Amino acid sequence: MSYRAKKTTLLASIGAGLEYYDFIVYGMMVVYLNALFFSSSEGWVNQMKAFGVFAAGYLARPFGGILFGMIGDAFGRKKSFLAVMMLMALATLAIGLLPTESQIGEYAAVLLIIFRVLQGLSFGAELPGAITVVYEHSEKKERALHSGFVISSVTLGSLLASLVLFILTKVLSDSEILAWGWRIPFLFGGTLAIINAFIRKHLQETPEYLESAKNRPDRFGLKSPLLLLASNHWKEALFGIGTTLFLSSLVIFVLYLPAFLAANFGFAQSVIYLAMTCSMGWSALILPFFGAIADRWSPAALFRTATFGFAVLAFPLFYLLTSSLGLIIFMLIYQTLLSAATTSYFPLLSALFPTQARYTGVALSYNVSYALMGLSPVFYTLLTARFEPYAVIWFLIPCALLSGLSSFWTRR
C-alpha cells in the first residue's frame, strides 16, 4: 500500500465520515424536529411531514450526484470534492441556526426543506466521489480494502451521530433539547465540515483521471460524461441501481429505527441510540476486514453471501426486538451483513464504468436507488399503521434478493 494511496484514503475517509454525520443526523433527530417544525399537525400526519422532508434530501441526491459527478469527470475530482464539502458544511450550519415554527410559523418548515435539499445535493456526490478517488489511486488487489476504510469512516460518522444524540438525551431533558439542545448536533457537524474542507485541499488528482484527460476529445465538456453513459453504458447504470437496492434499503431503515422502535416496541430513545452506537462501532472495526476478504476471495461472491444471507435471516433477526439485549444483538448482526455487502459493492460498481464517466456513473447508480429508498420511511409508517410492525420485512427481503441477482451481471 503506497504512501500516496494511504494519504488519499485518509483524506477521502475523513470527509466522507463527516458528510455522512451531517446528512443522517436529521433522520436520527426526527422525533424532536417533528415537534419543532410540524407541531400544528397531529399523530402520524406529523411524522409523515417530517419524513417527507427527510425524503426530500434523498430525492435531491441524484441531481447533486450527477451534477458534481459531471464536474468531477470533466474538470477534475479535486475541484468537485472541495465544492461538495463546503456546500454540506454551510447547509448543516444553516439548519442549526433556523428559527422554529413557533417563531416564524410555516416559513420554518420551508427553510428546513431548502437546506435539507442542499444537503442532499452535496451528499449525493460525496461518497461516490470518495470511492472513485480511492479506486483510482489504489492498486487493483487492494481496492476493496481501501473501500472498506472509506465505508468504515462513514460508519464512524454514523457512530458519531448516534453517540452525540445519546449524550444529548442523557445530559439534557426533552424540554431543554426542544428549547436549544437540538441545534448542537447540526452546529457541531457543520463546523467540523468547514475545517475538513480546508484539509481536503491537500488531496491530489488521480493518475487515472490525468491519463484519461490527455486522451479524450478536445470538446469533452460538462455534459460529455452523462452523454457517454446514456449512449454506451445505460445497461451498466441499470444494474448498478439494482445492486444498490440492498444497501439503500438497509441503511435508510437504520435511520428510521428511532421512530420505528419507539412507536412499535416501546424502547426509550437513549436505549435505541446506545444500541446504534454499539453496532456502528462494531461495523467500523469489521469493514476493513471484509474489504481484505473481498480482495482475496471475490467482491461479487461476498456481496451475494451478504444479500442472500439477509434474506434467510431476516425473520429470526427481527424477532429479537423484544428486549434491550435483543435490540443490541439485532443491530450487531444487521451491521455485520451490511458491512460485508458494502465493502464488496463499491469495487463492483466502480469497475462498471470507464474513467471518463466513472464519477458520474457511480453517483447516478448509487443515488437513484437511495432516492427511491428515501421515500421508504413514509411507506414504513403507512405499512406499520395498517399491519403489524414486522410487515417491513416483506419490503426488505425483495430488495436483498434483487441486489444479489444483479451482482451476477455486474461481475462481468
MARVO-498220 format. One line per field, with one value per residue (C-alpha): x, y, z. Coordinates in steps of 0.25 Angstrom, whole numbers. Layout:
<recs>
u = (X, ...)
v = (Y, ...)
w = (Z, ...)
</recs>
This chain:
<recs>
u = (0, 7, 8, 0, -11, -11, -12, -23, -31, -29, -34, -45, -50, -50, -58, -68, -70, -73, -82, -90, -91, -97, -107, -112, -113, -126, -133, -128, -134, -147, -155, -150, -151, -166, -169, -161, -165, -178, -185, -198, -201, -204, -200, -195, -198, -187, -178, -181, -178, -164, -161, -165, -154, -145, -149, -146, -132, -131, -139, -129, -117, -117, -117, -105, -98, -100, -96, -84, -80, -80, -71, -62, -61, -60, -51, -45, -48, -42, -50, -63, -59, -56, -69, -77, -71, -73, -88, -91, -84, -92, -105, -103, -99, -112, -121, -115, -118, -132, -144, -155, -169, -173, -164, -167, -179, -179, -167, -158, -162, -160, -146, -143, -147, -138, -126, -129, -129, -116, -110, -116, -109, -96, -97, -101, -87, -78, -78, -77, -66, -59, -60, -56, -43, -39, -42, -33, -22, -21, -15, -25, -23, -25, -37, -48, -38, -37, -52, -54, -47, -55, -68, -62, -61, -75, -79, -71, -79, -92, -85, -82, -96, -103, -92, -95, -110, -108, -100, -111, -122, -115, -110, -122, -137, -147, -151, -136, -134, -146, -142, -128, -121, -126, -117, -104, -102, -104, -95, -84, -85, -85, -72, -65, -68, -63, -50, -49, -51, -38, -31, -36, -28, -16, -23, -16, -23, -24, -14, -25, -32, -20, -17, -31, -31, -19, -26, -40, -46, -44, -59, -60, -69, -78, -89, -80, -79, -95, -96, -86, -94, -107, -101, -92, -93, -108, -109, -98, -105, -118, -111, -103, -116, -121, -109, -110, -125, -120, -111, -120, -132, -124, -117, -129, -137, -126, -129, -144, -141, -142, -156, -160, -155, -161, -174, -176, -167, -167, -151, -146, -139, -126, -126, -128, -116, -108, -111, -108, -95, -90, -93, -87, -74, -74, -77, -65, -56, -60, -61, -46, -46, -57, -50, -38, -47, -53, -39, -35, -48, -57, -65, -77, -77, -76, -87, -96, -93, -98, -110, -116, -111, -120, -132, -131, -128, -138, -150, -142, -134, -146, -152, -140, -147, -153, -142, -131, -121, -128, -128, -113, -111, -121, -112, -99, -104, -111, -98, -89, -97, -98, -83, -80, -89, -83, -68, -71, -81, -73, -62, -72, -79, -67, -62, -75, -71, -60, -51, -57, -71, -68, -71, -84, -88, -85, -92, -104, -106, -103, -113, -124, -126, -125, -135, -145, -142, -143, -158, -158, -159, -173, -176, -172, -180, -193, -189, -188, -200, -208, -202, -192, -178, -172, -178, -166, -158, -166, -161, -146, -145, -148, -138, -128, -131, -131, -118, -112, -117, -112, -98, -97, -97, -88, -77, -76)
v = (0, 13, 26, 33, 23, 23, 39, 39, 29, 36, 50, 44, 36, 47, 56, 44, 41, 56, 57, 45, 50, 63, 57, 46, 54, 59, 45, 42, 54, 54, 51, 65, 72, 67, 76, 88, 89, 82, 84, 88, 74, 62, 48, 40, 52, 60, 48, 47, 62, 61, 48, 56, 66, 54, 48, 62, 61, 47, 52, 63, 53, 48, 62, 66, 53, 55, 70, 69, 55, 62, 73, 63, 55, 67, 77, 68, 60, 70, 82, 75, 69, 83, 89, 77, 78, 93, 92, 82, 90, 102, 95, 88, 100, 107, 97, 98, 113, 112, 119, 109, 108, 115, 127, 129, 120, 111, 118, 110, 97, 103, 107, 94, 87, 97, 94, 79, 79, 86, 75, 64, 71, 71, 57, 51, 54, 51, 36, 33, 43, 38, 23, 28, 35, 24, 13, 21, 23, 8, -4, -14, -24, -14, -7, -14, -12, 3, 4, -3, 8, 19, 12, 10, 25, 26, 17, 25, 37, 29, 25, 40, 44, 33, 36, 51, 48, 38, 48, 59, 51, 47, 61, 69, 67, 67, 81, 86, 79, 85, 99, 99, 86, 81, 91, 85, 73, 82, 93, 83, 75, 88, 94, 81, 80, 94, 90, 78, 86, 93, 80, 74, 84, 75, 64, 60, 58, 43, 37, 30, 43, 51, 40, 40, 55, 54, 45, 50, 59, 74, 76, 68, 77, 77, 69, 59, 48, 48, 46, 35, 28, 30, 25, 14, 10, 11, -4, -3, 8, 0, -12, -2, 3, -11, -15, -3, -6, -15, -5, 7, 0, -5, 8, 16, 6, 9, 24, 20, 11, 22, 25, 11, 5, 16, 15, 0, -7, 4, 6, 18, 28, 26, 11, 12, 21, 13, 0, 8, 14, 0, -6, 6, 4, -11, -8, 2, -9, -20, -12, -13, -27, -30, -22, -31, -43, -37, -35, -49, -56, -49, -36, -42, -55, -47, -38, -49, -56, -44, -41, -55, -57, -45, -51, -64, -58, -46, -52, -58, -45, -36, -45, -41, -28, -32, -26, -17, -28, -34, -20, -19, -33, -29, -17, -25, -35, -25, -17, -29, -33, -18, -17, -29, -24, -10, -13, -23, -14, -1, -9, -15, -2, 5, -5, -4, 10, 16, 26, 37, 35, 27, 38, 41, 26, 23, 35, 32, 18, 20, 32, 28, 15, 24, 34, 23, 17, 31, 30, 17, 23, 29, 15, 8, 18, 14, 0, -2, 7, -3, -16, -21, -15, -28, -25, -16, -30, -32, -20, -22, -37, -34, -23, -32, -43, -33, -27, -41, -45, -32, -35, -47, -37, -26, -37, -37)
w = (0, -5, 3, -7, -7, 9, 9, -1, 6, 19, 13, 6, 18, 28, 18, 15, 30, 33, 22, 26, 40, 35, 26, 35, 48, 43, 42, 56, 61, 54, 67, 72, 59, 58, 70, 66, 51, 49, 63, 56, 51, 60, 61, 49, 40, 48, 46, 31, 29, 36, 28, 15, 18, 20, 7, 0, 3, -3, -15, -17, -17, -31, -36, -28, -31, -46, -46, -37, -44, -57, -51, -46, -59, -68, -59, -48, -36, -26, -31, -29, -16, -10, -14, -9, 5, 6, 2, 12, 23, 20, 19, 32, 39, 34, 39, 53, 53, 47, 55, 58, 55, 68, 64, 49, 46, 34, 28, 37, 30, 16, 20, 26, 13, 5, 14, 14, -1, -1, 8, -2, -14, -6, -1, -14, -19, -6, -5, -20, -21, -9, -15, -29, -24, -15, -26, -36, -26, -21, -27, -33, -22, -11, -16, -7, 5, 2, 0, 13, 20, 14, 18, 31, 33, 28, 39, 49, 44, 48, 61, 64, 61, 70, 81, 81, 81, 92, 101, 97, 102, 115, 119, 115, 117, 106, 109, 108, 95, 89, 94, 89, 90, 77, 70, 76, 66, 54, 58, 62, 49, 41, 48, 46, 31, 29, 35, 27, 14, 16, 20, 7, -2, 0, -8, -21, -34, -38, -48, -56, -58, -62, -72, -77, -79, -88, -98, -98, -109, -109, -108, -95, -87, -75, -82, -88, -77, -76, -91, -91, -80, -88, -101, -97, -82, -79, -76, -66, -59, -58, -52, -43, -38, -35, -28, -19, -14, -3, 3, 2, 8, 20, 22, 22, 31, 41, 41, 42, 54, 65, 61, 58, 71, 80, 73, 72, 82, 94, 94, 100, 91, 100, 98, 83, 82, 91, 82, 70, 75, 79, 65, 58, 66, 62, 48, 47, 52, 43, 30, 26, 30, 20, 10, 11, 9, -3, -9, -6, -10, -19, -17, -25, -16, -3, -7, -11, 2, 10, 2, 1, 16, 20, 12, 20, 34, 33, 41, 52, 53, 54, 65, 74, 77, 90, 100, 101, 99, 87, 81, 82, 76, 65, 62, 62, 53, 44, 43, 40, 28, 23, 25, 17, 6, 6, 4, -7, -14, -17, -25, -33, -36, -39, -49, -57, -63, -71, -65, -73, -67, -55, -44, -52, -53, -39, -34, -43, -39, -25, -23, -31, -22, -10, -15, -17, -3, 3, 2, 9, 23, 18, 13, 26, 34, 26, 26, 41, 43, 35, 38, 49, 50, 45, 31, 28, 26, 13, 7, 11, 6, -8, -9, -4, -14, -25, -22, -20, -34, -40, -35, -45, -56, -50, -49, -64)
</recs>
